[in-house]
Amino acid sequence: MRCYLHTFFLLTLLTFLSLLYVFSQLASTLDGRDELGAGVIPGRSSQDSGHLLRKRPGLVGLRSPREDHVAVVACGPRLEETLTMVKSAVVLSKKPLHFYIFAEDELHNSFRLKAWPREVQTKFTFTIYPITFPKENANEWKKLFKPCASQRLFLPLILKEVDSLLYVDTDILFLQPVEDIWALLSLFDSSHLAAMAPEHEEPRIGWYNRFARHPYYGKTGVNSGVMLMNMTRLREKYFKNDMTAVALKWEEMLMPLLQKYKLNITWGDQDLLNIIFHHNPESLYVFPCQWNYRPDHCMYGSNCAQAEREGVFILHGNRGVYHNDKQPAFQAVYKTIQKNLETSLLKPLEAALQSAAHTYCGRASPLFTKRLKEKLHEESLMSIWG
């Protein structure tokens, strides 16, 4: 009899423990749902316009994998540049796009109220987020280099549900579909977690190798105006550094890095990225200069060999060249895209670039339209033979 009682007691105890485990798992699942629904991302989406994202920002990671994700940070007088960048991406891309727009509060309504043609509205969505820095050092981060530029350093920590992301500066113009640079993610090996272009191809005019007072990547450094990221890997990695013998995670490293080098850096967050990848070179995939083509590549003569062969894919109008007369070729491209929302930009671009033929970059302007012309030819062949 005692044996039966002992067996019954054990069976009862096991049943109780099993039920306890099931309830605990259910509770943790519900807690996780609550946390996700509350949204760790402080973005907002408008309900006024049909092309805006209608999902709650907390569900950002559940968007269709067919979308390519692009982030931009707009502060101060950068509204029109950002809208023109979005326009260049939407006009050329065939895949749907989602933009994460980080902007100062006073710019939010300007983005929301922008009237896009109906045929364009179906090609992209966007979510607007406030500028967000760690509270204890917010002013220091915000004023580092250009206003709010260092926000990009915190994107992996804010967009926690986003796996991969293309970050671009506001002064970027796409001359190739976004999906073409997005495809470079497939070239990453198991150690790569980000991709950027070199700051210079020609060391004789390089800035980092001649003037930098801090470590930098490779021979001439990298430019962070176009940065492709596998943010899942970036969040998970422990980074080697020169502050401690212990490898640090991304969020543990940023503030100590700024404190150590803030008196030695010139280009703000770009310099910090150069320091990070100097110590972790295996983590960076370097793509060619045609994906981040700047005035430096043509103002002293042509020094982007890949663009010479294949054309310019992404134009980067740094140093304000879209808004002054120093580089008429860059300004011509910007103004053409700003004024046009056509499926083919080739003819208006070619016409506008003729006015810049007297400058070094103007002489390189056939590279700006090379891929557009080739794509138009390819599409016409497909229509003939398809």
RASUL-V900161 format. One record per backbone hydrogen bond with DSSP energy under -1.0 kcal/mol. NH is the residue of the N-H (numbers start at 1). CO is the residue of the C=O. E is the energy in kcal/mol with one decimal. If there is no record, write none. Layout:
BEGIN
{{NH,CO,E} {NH,CO,E}}
END
This chain:
BEGIN
{{5,1,-2.2} {6,2,-2.2} {7,3,-2.2} {8,4,-2.7} {9,5,-2.5} {10,6,-2.0} {11,7,-2.4} {12,8,-2.4} {13,9,-2.4} {14,10,-2.6} {15,11,-2.3} {16,12,-2.3} {17,13,-2.5} {18,14,-2.3} {19,15,-2.3} {20,16,-2.3} {21,17,-2.2} {22,18,-2.3} {23,19,-2.5} {24,20,-2.1} {25,21,-2.3} {26,22,-2.2} {27,23,-2.4} {28,24,-2.2} {29,25,-1.9} {30,26,-2.3} {31,27,-2.5} {32,28,-2.2} {33,29,-2.0} {34,30,-2.3} {35,31,-2.4} {36,32,-2.3} {37,33,-3.0} {38,34,-2.1} {39,35,-1.1} {44,128,-3.2} {52,49,-1.6} {53,126,-1.3} {59,56,-2.4} {60,57,-1.6} {62,59,-2.3} {63,60,-1.3} {67,64,-1.7} {68,96,-1.8} {70,98,-2.6} {71,166,-2.8} {72,100,-2.2} {74,102,-3.3} {82,78,-2.1} {83,79,-2.3} {84,80,-2.2} {85,81,-2.4} {86,82,-2.5} {87,83,-2.3} {88,84,-2.4} {89,85,-1.9} {90,86,-2.7} {91,87,-2.6} {92,88,-1.2} {93,89,-1.9} {97,123,-2.0} {98,68,-2.4} {99,125,-2.3} {100,70,-2.9} {101,127,-2.6} {102,72,-2.7} {103,129,-2.4} {104,74,-1.1} {107,104,-2.2} {108,105,-1.3} {111,107,-1.5} {112,108,-2.2} {113,109,-2.6} {120,117,-1.2} {121,117,-1.9} {122,118,-1.0} {123,120,-2.1} {125,97,-2.1} {127,99,-2.3} {128,44,-1.8} {129,101,-2.9} {137,134,-1.4} {141,137,-2.2} {142,138,-2.5} {143,139,-2.0} {148,142,-2.1} {149,146,-1.8} {151,148,-2.3} {152,149,-1.5} {153,150,-1.3} {154,151,-1.8} {155,152,-1.1} {158,154,-1.5} {159,155,-2.9} {160,158,-1.6} {162,159,-1.6} {165,229,-2.4} {166,69,-2.2} {167,227,-3.2} {168,71,-2.3} {169,225,-2.1} {173,315,-2.6} {175,313,-2.7} {180,177,-1.5} {182,178,-2.4} {183,179,-1.5} {184,181,-1.4} {185,182,-1.7} {186,183,-1.6} {187,184,-1.7} {188,185,-1.3} {193,283,-2.9} {194,283,-1.3} {195,228,-2.2} {196,285,-1.4} {199,221,-2.2} {205,202,-1.8} {206,203,-1.0} {211,207,-3.0} {212,208,-1.4} {221,217,-2.0} {223,197,-2.6} {227,167,-2.8} {228,195,-2.0} {229,165,-3.2} {230,193,-2.4} {231,163,-1.7} {232,163,-1.4} {234,230,-1.9} {235,231,-2.3} {236,232,-1.4} {237,233,-1.9} {239,248,-4.1} {248,239,-2.3} {253,249,-1.2} {254,250,-1.3} {257,253,-2.1} {258,254,-2.3} {259,255,-2.6} {260,256,-2.0} {261,257,-2.1} {262,258,-1.9} {264,261,-2.3} {265,261,-1.2} {270,267,-1.6} {272,268,-1.6} {273,269,-2.3} {274,270,-2.1} {275,271,-2.2} {276,272,-2.4} {277,273,-2.5} {278,274,-1.5} {279,275,-1.4} {283,280,-1.9} {284,281,-1.3} {285,194,-3.0} {287,196,-1.7} {291,288,-1.7} {292,289,-1.8} {293,314,-2.6} {297,294,-2.4} {298,295,-2.1} {299,295,-3.0} {301,298,-1.5} {303,297,-2.2} {308,304,-1.7} {309,305,-1.6} {310,306,-2.7} {311,307,-2.5} {312,367,-2.8} {313,290,-2.2} {314,290,-2.2} {315,173,-2.8} {316,293,-3.2} {317,171,-2.6} {318,316,-1.4} {321,318,-1.1} {323,320,-1.8} {331,327,-2.0} {332,328,-2.4} {333,329,-1.8} {334,330,-2.2} {335,331,-2.7} {336,332,-1.9} {337,333,-2.2} {338,334,-2.5} {339,335,-1.6} {340,336,-1.3} {349,345,-2.1} {350,346,-2.6} {351,347,-2.2} {352,348,-2.1} {353,349,-2.3} {355,352,-1.1} {356,353,-1.6} {357,354,-1.2} {359,356,-1.9} {363,359,-2.0} {365,362,-1.3} {367,364,-2.2} {368,365,-1.3} {373,369,-2.5} {374,370,-2.2} {375,371,-2.8} {376,372,-2.1} {377,373,-2.0} {378,374,-2.6} {379,375,-2.6} {380,376,-2.0} {381,377,-2.2} {382,378,-2.2} {383,379,-2.1} {384,380,-1.7} {385,381,-2.9} {386,382,-2.4}}
END
